[in-house]
Amino acid sequence: MQNLNNKKILIATGGTGGHINPALAVAGYIREHFPQSKILFVGTAVKMEAQLVPNAGFDFTTIDIQGFSRDLNLTGLKTNVQTVVKLLKSEARAKKIISDFNPDVVLGFGGYVSGPVLRMACKMGIPCAIHEQNAFPGVTNKSLAKKVECVMLTYKDAEKYIKPKNPCVITGLPVRGEMIAADRDISRAELKVDDRPLVLSMGGSLGSKVLNEAVTELIAQRYEKKNCYFLHATGKNGVGMFDTIKNEKGIDLEANPHIMLREYINDMDRCMSAADLLICRAGASTLSEIEALGKPSILVPYPYAAENHQYFNAMSLVNKGAAIIIEDKDLTPERLISEVDELLANPEKLREMGENARKGAILDATDRIVECVGNICK
């Protein structure tokens, strides 16, 4: 791997944790192994990156940019006029940032901010690379793929949707070290879980109404058998599920310790490693963790994700025999109960799905990404 010490690396990303966290993982790796390197992040002042990046100890600067609205009304029209104005201004801002920092290489990890920064860097003759987290590439990355020196992909499935200048490199998506190192037996002991199956379910930090409702019925239908554990995260907007379980379903949580409800899971490495079956959305980071741990899953893709990319992410596991997909519109309590019952009654099927998931894991994704950066660095 080429030495990146004394190199200046500009990283453009923002919007969601799915874009920002992989970029931070790569930046952290470079900082640890090449301490003389200089790293500058570019993002917006109003999204998650404005907090996450400085908190991680990296220099951060901003561009004022936003996406287009799909609403066909006056508000949507006004938003799109503002977006066009910001896009025009962003080109000059990107040029100033690049000129002032004078990077040796520019990396894009997705989000609206990647577009103007990477396009300007390419115009200025600076080596550029992009990383696409999802199985169906976003509009920005599909456009940039024709210009940059290196296109890095999490899923090989994404390759057929883009036309890169150079052949794509399959790098996978960085997975946190503590997730890879998590031990199932230790995690189950810490959660006070015996040898009964543990079903872990979650719908994201805000929660999913349809998933919360289906899991409520799943728990109500199965809890008296006491032949499995349920650990469910309601999300911020789903905390009413606590009252529903207690008052409407008549379930005393204190008397049924095999049912564990939380608003949020802040020890995901412990909970995922302990689980025998996951029920969740299909964000790229979550699926990479599922693969790293070799877990079978029932995936309910978030239908409003850009370009419906979570559906394509989920299908990448389904096609390997590692997961079952239930689209959001098809998720009913009856369907979920049926799928869970069938899987829990078939431990061999669960084991096979878990093995198929593990076969798709790329555990050295960060190393692969940094190697690509070194290969194009001027």
C-alpha positions in Angstrom: 0.0 0.0 0.0 1.3 3.4 -1.0 2.4 5.6 2.0 -0.2 8.3 2.5 1.9 10.3 4.9 2.3 14.0 4.0 -0.7 13.6 1.6 -3.7 16.0 1.7 -7.0 14.1 1.4 -10.3 15.9 0.9 -13.4 14.0 1.7 -16.9 15.1 0.5 -19.9 13.5 2.1 -23.0 14.2 4.1 -26.7 13.8 4.7 -27.1 10.5 6.5 -25.0 8.2 8.7 -24.9 5.7 5.8 -22.7 8.2 3.9 -20.8 9.7 6.8 -19.8 6.8 9.0 -17.9 4.9 6.2 -16.1 8.1 5.4 -15.2 8.5 9.1 -14.0 4.9 9.3 -11.6 5.4 6.4 -10.4 8.8 7.7 -9.8 7.3 11.1 -7.7 4.4 9.5 -5.6 6.9 7.5 -5.1 9.1 10.6 -3.9 6.1 12.6 -1.6 4.5 10.0 -0.4 7.7 8.3 -0.3 10.4 11.1 1.4 12.9 8.9 -1.5 13.0 6.4 -3.9 16.0 6.4 -7.6 15.3 6.1 -10.4 17.9 5.4 -14.1 17.0 5.3 -16.6 19.0 3.2 -20.3 18.8 4.1 -23.3 21.0 4.8 -23.8 23.0 8.0 -27.3 21.7 8.6 -27.0 17.9 8.3 -25.5 15.1 10.6 -21.9 15.7 9.3 -21.8 19.1 10.9 -21.7 17.3 14.3 -20.3 13.9 13.6 -17.2 15.0 11.7 -15.9 17.6 14.2 -16.8 15.3 17.1 -14.5 12.7 15.5 -11.7 15.3 15.5 -11.4 16.1 11.8 -11.3 19.5 10.2 -14.6 20.4 8.5 -15.8 23.1 6.1 -19.1 23.6 4.5 -21.0 24.1 1.2 -24.6 25.3 1.1 -26.4 22.8 -1.0 -29.6 20.8 -1.0 -31.5 18.2 -3.1 -34.4 18.7 -5.4 -38.0 18.3 -4.2 -40.2 15.7 -5.8 -43.4 17.5 -4.7 -45.4 18.8 -7.6 -46.7 21.9 -5.8 -45.8 25.5 -5.1 -43.6 24.6 -2.1 -41.8 22.0 -4.2 -41.2 24.5 -7.0 -39.8 27.1 -4.6 -37.5 24.5 -3.1 -36.2 23.5 -6.6 -35.6 27.1 -7.5 -33.5 27.5 -4.3 -31.7 24.3 -5.2 -30.7 25.5 -8.6 -29.4 28.8 -7.1 -27.4 26.9 -4.5 -26.0 24.5 -7.2 -24.7 27.5 -9.2 -23.1 29.0 -6.1 -21.6 25.7 -5.0 -19.3 25.5 -7.9 -17.4 28.6 -6.9 -17.4 27.5 -3.3 -16.0 24.1 -4.2 -13.3 25.7 -6.3 -12.2 27.9 -3.4 -12.1 25.0 -0.9 -10.0 22.9 -3.3 -7.7 25.7 -4.2 -7.1 26.6 -0.6 -6.5 23.0 0.6 -4.7 21.8 -2.5 -5.5 18.1 -2.0 -3.5 15.2 -3.5 -6.7 13.2 -3.8 -10.5 13.8 -3.4 -12.9 11.2 -2.1 -16.7 11.2 -2.4 -18.9 9.1 -0.1 -22.3 10.2 -1.3 -24.7 13.0 -0.4 -25.5 16.1 -2.3 -22.3 17.8 -1.4 -20.2 15.1 -3.3 -21.5 16.4 -6.7 -20.0 19.9 -6.9 -16.8 19.0 -5.0 -15.9 16.0 -7.1 -16.9 17.6 -10.4 -14.8 20.6 -9.7 -11.8 18.4 -8.5 -12.0 16.5 -11.8 -12.0 19.7 -13.8 -8.9 20.8 -11.8 -7.1 17.6 -12.7 -7.0 16.2 -9.1 -7.3 12.4 -8.8 -10.8 11.5 -7.5 -12.5 8.4 -6.2 -16.1 7.7 -5.1 -17.6 5.0 -2.9 -21.1 3.8 -3.4 -22.7 2.2 -0.4 -25.9 0.7 -2.0 -26.7 -2.0 -4.5 -28.5 0.6 -6.6 -26.2 3.7 -7.1 -27.5 7.2 -6.4 -27.9 9.8 -9.1 -24.8 11.8 -8.0 -22.5 8.7 -8.1 -23.8 7.5 -11.4 -22.9 10.8 -12.9 -19.5 11.0 -11.2 -18.5 7.5 -12.2 -17.8 8.6 -15.7 -15.3 11.2 -14.5 -13.4 9.8 -11.5 -10.3 7.5 -11.5 -11.8 4.9 -9.2 -15.3 3.7 -8.4 -15.5 1.6 -5.2 -18.6 -0.5 -4.6 -20.1 -2.2 -1.6 -22.1 -4.6 -3.8 -21.1 -6.1 -7.1 -24.8 -5.8 -8.1 -24.3 -2.0 -8.4 -21.9 -2.5 -11.3 -24.5 -3.1 -13.9 -26.2 0.3 -13.2 -23.2 2.6 -13.9 -20.7 3.3 -16.7 -17.4 4.1 -15.0 -14.3 5.5 -16.7 -12.2 2.6 -15.2 -13.3 -0.8 -14.0 -15.0 -0.8 -10.6 -13.4 -2.1 -7.5 -15.5 -4.2 -5.0 -14.4 -3.0 -1.6 -17.4 -3.7 0.6 -18.4 -1.3 3.4 -16.4 -0.7 6.5 -17.8 -2.5 9.6 -16.9 -1.3 13.1 -14.2 -3.4 14.7 -16.2 -4.1 17.8 -19.0 -5.5 15.6 -16.6 -8.0 13.9 -15.0 -8.9 17.3 -18.3 -9.5 19.1 -18.7 -13.0 20.6 -22.1 -14.6 20.5 -21.7 -16.5 23.8 -20.4 -13.6 25.7 -23.1 -11.3 24.3 -25.9 -13.7 25.3 -24.5 -14.1 28.8 -24.4 -10.3 29.2 -28.0 -10.1 28.0 -29.0 -13.0 30.3 -30.2 -15.1 27.4 -30.2 -18.9 27.6 -30.2 -21.3 24.7 -33.7 -20.3 23.4 -33.7 -18.4 20.0 -33.4 -14.6 20.2 -35.3 -12.6 17.7 -33.9 -9.0 17.3 -36.2 -6.5 15.6 -35.8 -2.8 14.9 -37.0 -0.1 12.4 -34.4 2.6 12.8 -33.7 5.4 15.3 -37.1 7.0 14.6 -38.9 3.7 14.4 -41.3 2.1 11.8 -45.0 2.2 12.5 -45.8 -0.8 10.3 -42.9 -2.8 11.7 -43.8 -1.9 15.3 -47.4 -3.0 14.7 -46.4 -6.3 13.2 -43.9 -7.1 15.9 -46.5 -6.2 18.6 -48.8 -8.9 17.2 -45.9 -11.3 16.8 -45.0 -10.9 20.5 -48.6 -11.2 21.6 -49.1 -14.3 19.5 -46.0 -16.1 20.7 -45.1 -14.8 24.2 -47.0 -17.3 26.3 -45.1 -20.2 24.7 -41.9 -18.8 26.2 -39.8 -20.7 23.7 -37.9 -17.7 22.3 -36.7 -14.3 23.3 -37.8 -11.0 21.7 -35.6 -7.9 21.7 -37.3 -5.0 19.9 -36.3 -1.3 19.5 -39.4 0.8 19.0 -37.6 4.0 17.9 -38.2 7.5 19.0 -41.7 7.7 17.4 -42.8 4.3 18.5 -42.5 4.5 22.3 -46.3 4.1 22.5 -45.7 0.4 21.8 -44.8 0.1 25.5 -48.3 1.0 26.5 -49.9 -1.1 23.7 -48.0 -4.2 24.9 -49.0 -3.6 28.5 -52.5 -2.2 28.3 -54.0 -3.5 25.0 -52.2 -6.9 24.9 -52.2 -7.4 28.7 -48.5 -8.4 28.8 -46.6 -7.7 32.0 -43.0 -7.1 30.8 -41.6 -7.6 34.3 -43.2 -11.0 34.5 -42.0 -11.9 31.1 -38.2 -11.2 31.0 -38.0 -13.0 27.6 -39.6 -9.9 26.1 -37.2 -7.0 26.0 -38.4 -3.6 24.7 -36.2 -0.6 24.2 -36.6 2.8 22.6 -33.1 2.6 21.1 -30.3 0.0 21.0 -27.0 1.6 21.9 -25.1 -1.7 22.2 -25.8 -3.0 18.7 -22.7 -5.2 18.6 -23.9 -7.1 21.7 -27.5 -7.4 20.5 -26.7 -8.4 16.9 -24.1 -11.0 17.8 -26.5 -12.6 20.4 -29.4 -12.8 17.9 -30.5 -15.9 16.0 -32.8 -13.9 13.6 -33.0 -10.3 12.7 -36.1 -8.3 11.5 -35.0 -4.9 10.2 -34.7 -2.4 7.4 -32.1 -2.8 4.6 -29.7 0.0 5.0 -26.2 -0.8 3.6 -24.5 -0.5 7.0 -26.9 -2.8 8.7 -26.6 -5.4 5.9 -22.8 -5.3 6.1 -23.0 -6.0 9.8 -25.5 -8.8 9.2 -23.0 -10.4 6.8 -20.0 -9.8 9.0 -21.8 -11.6 11.9 -23.4 -14.3 9.6 -27.0 -13.7 10.7 -30.2 -14.8 9.0 -32.7 -12.0 8.5 -36.2 -10.9 7.4 -35.7 -7.6 5.6 -38.4 -4.9 5.2 -36.8 -2.3 2.9 -37.7 1.4 3.7 -39.8 2.2 0.6 -39.0 6.0 0.5 -35.2 5.7 0.3 -33.7 7.4 -2.7 -34.1 5.3 -5.9 -35.7 2.6 -3.6 -32.1 1.5 -3.0 -33.0 -0.5 0.2 -35.0 -2.9 -2.0 -31.9 -3.6 -4.1 -29.7 -3.9 -1.0 -32.1 -6.5 0.4 -32.3 -8.5 -2.8 -28.5 -8.8 -2.8 -28.9 -11.0 0.3 -32.1 -12.7 -0.8 -30.4 -13.8 -4.0 -27.7 -15.4 -2.0 -30.2 -17.4 0.2 -29.2 -15.3 3.2 -32.5 -13.4 3.8 -36.2 -13.2 3.3 -37.7 -10.0 2.0 -41.1 -8.5 2.9 -41.9 -5.3 1.2 -43.3 -2.5 3.4 -46.7 -2.6 1.6 -46.9 -6.4 2.2 -45.9 -6.4 5.8 -48.8 -7.6 7.9 -48.8 -9.2 11.3 -50.0 -12.5 9.8 -47.2 -12.5 7.2 -44.5 -11.7 9.7 -45.8 -14.3 12.2 -45.9 -16.9 9.4 -42.3 -16.2 8.3 -40.9 -16.2 11.9 -42.8 -19.3 12.9 -41.5 -21.2 9.9 -37.9 -20.1 10.5 -37.8 -20.8 14.2 -39.2 -24.3 13.5 -36.4 -24.9 11.1 -33.0 -24.3 12.8 -31.2 -25.9 9.9 -32.7 -23.3 7.6 -31.6 -20.5 9.9 -28.1 -21.9 10.1 -27.9 -22.1 6.3 -29.1 -18.5 5.8 -26.5 -17.3 8.4 -23.7 -19.2 6.5 -24.8 -17.7 3.2 -24.8 -14.2 4.8 -21.3 -14.7 6.1 -20.0 -15.8 2.7 -20.8 -12.3 1.4 -18.9 -10.5 4.2 -15.9 -8.3 3.3 -14.1 -7.8 6.6 -11.2 -5.8 5.2 -13.2 -3.1 3.4 -11.4 -0.2 5.0 -8.0 -1.6 3.9 -9.3 -2.1 0.4 -10.6 1.5 0.2 -7.4 3.0 1.5 -5.4 0.9 -1.0 -7.5 2.4 -3.8 -6.9 5.9 -2.5 -3.2 5.2 -2.4 -3.2 3.8 -5.9 -4.6 7.0 -7.5 -3.0 9.5 -5.2 -0.7 11.9 -7.1 
